[in-house]
Amino acid sequence: MKFFDSWGAPIAGAIMIAVLLIVISGFEPARTMFCNANEVCLREWVSATSGWAAAVAAFVTLFALRRQIAAQERQVDHQLGNVEPDIYARCTVGEDYAPVAQVTIINRNRRPFSIHYLEAYTTTNRIKLFPQFLKINGSDRFLDTVGLPGAVSNCLLPGKDDGKAASTAVLTCSFEPDGGPDSVDESGLARYHTKVFCHGRLHGDKVAPCMLIAEVELVMLSL
């Protein structure tokens, strides 16, 4: 749908222009495909220009309407609380000034969202995340999975109520690269460009799996 929303009108216009050029050229068998032998082909097609212009305008209007309807549907979903939770990830330092990955999840959905585990990898590297601390709406929560790669426990974000702020979870994770960095700068810092995958479930009438993705650059001293 996104492809046709962006390129549908230009493609339709290009096809119409190509057909017109073929007709104007007057070469066989292109001419016989679009005009009778006793017709002045160019004149007949030029006289039909208004119809072609209307068709192009109709295509453009339809694609514009599709984009408008999609935007309205997204707005309605947001108002009804049917959107996926948001995820953000950044590299910072912990209390001991060691580098950590901080993953923030904001639940704007009307249904509760539980987080089960985190992963971090790209096509070139894989990084082990070790969740150490968890805060939900600013309050500390106990993690009984400390030391297990990616595992998260006791992390349930309530659904969003009308007129109230969305629930927020902040997971602070130490990380361990499993492979070489993407780059090493002059100061000896190893940089890992990776994606963080958050696996969880939205609860309600039906329990639906949900995966959130955020990009982050993790930095640590090169060994």
PyMOL commands that set and color helices and strands:
alter all, ss='L'
color gray80, all
select helices_A, chain A and resi 2-25+30-34+41-47+49-80
alter helices_A, ss='H'
color red, helices_A
select strands_A, chain A and resi 86-93+99-107+113-121+126-136+139-141+156-157+167-178+183-184+189-202+208-221
alter strands_A, ss='S'
color yellow, strands_A
deselect
rebuild
show_as cartoon
